[in-house]
Amino acid sequence: MAQANAGKGRRTPPRSPPAAPRPAAARTTESGGAKKGKELSEEDLLKQGEKEYMNDAQRAFFKQRLLELRAQLLNNADDTGQHLRENEITTDPSDRATLEEEYTLELRTRDRERKLLKKVEKSLRMIDDGTYGYCEETGEPIGLARLLARPTATLSLEAQERRERVQKLYGDD
């Protein structure tokens, strides 16, 4: 097919769209897999013992997950920018109010995603320096189940609960 299109000046389309991430279980060693022919799945990750906590394969798994999340957040930000640049002209005050409310909600969502993006970037730096997966307050392992649920977690469950109790007692300072 590439030879047929080469003479016509057209480029051969890529095999798969770059923006569509594949599920973790479907990935193979082409992206640097760590386990005999395929990367770790969530099930494989949870089966590993405490002695193997935050080994190279686990760090690679979470780095890939964080990179995919970062790409998704950046893509959402681009979509929002394009959407806000589209000028919809309406003369009806109700329609204008609806549009403004939609824009406000979208901007609020992007602001939350911007904050999440900072946490993702921090987590990626922590993977690179070897501190990812360990509580910032106690130094204890955060736990694989918690990191799967919230890859940007920096506190163990106990430390987070303690922090929330203190905030509840003394306010949101």
Stockholm file with secondary structure:
# STOCKHOLM 1.0

chainA/1-173         MAQANAGKGRRTPPRSPPAAPRPAAARTTESGGAKKGKELSEEDLLKQGEKEYMNDAQRAFFKQRLLELRAQLLNNADDTGQHLRENEITTDPSDRATLEEEYTLELRTRDRERKLLKKVEKSLRMIDDGTYGYCEETGEPIGLARLLARPTATLSLEAQERRERVQKLYGDD
#=GR chainA/1-173 SS CHHHHHTTTCCCCCSSCTTSCCCGGGCBGGGCCCBTTBCCCHHHHHHSCGGGTTCHHHHHHHHHHHHHHHHHHHHHHHHHHHHHHSCCCCCCHHHHHHHHHHHHHHHHHHHHHHHHHHHHHHHHHHHHHTCTTBCTTTCCBCCHHHHHHCTTCCSCHHHHHHHHHHHHHHCCC
#=GC SS_cons         CHHHHHTTTCCCCCSSCTTSCCCGGGCBGGGCCCBTTBCCCHHHHHHSCGGGTTCHHHHHHHHHHHHHHHHHHHHHHHHHHHHHHSCCCCCCHHHHHHHHHHHHHHHHHHHHHHHHHHHHHHHHHHHHHTCTTBCTTTCCBCCHHHHHHCTTCCSCHHHHHHHHHHHHHHCCC
//
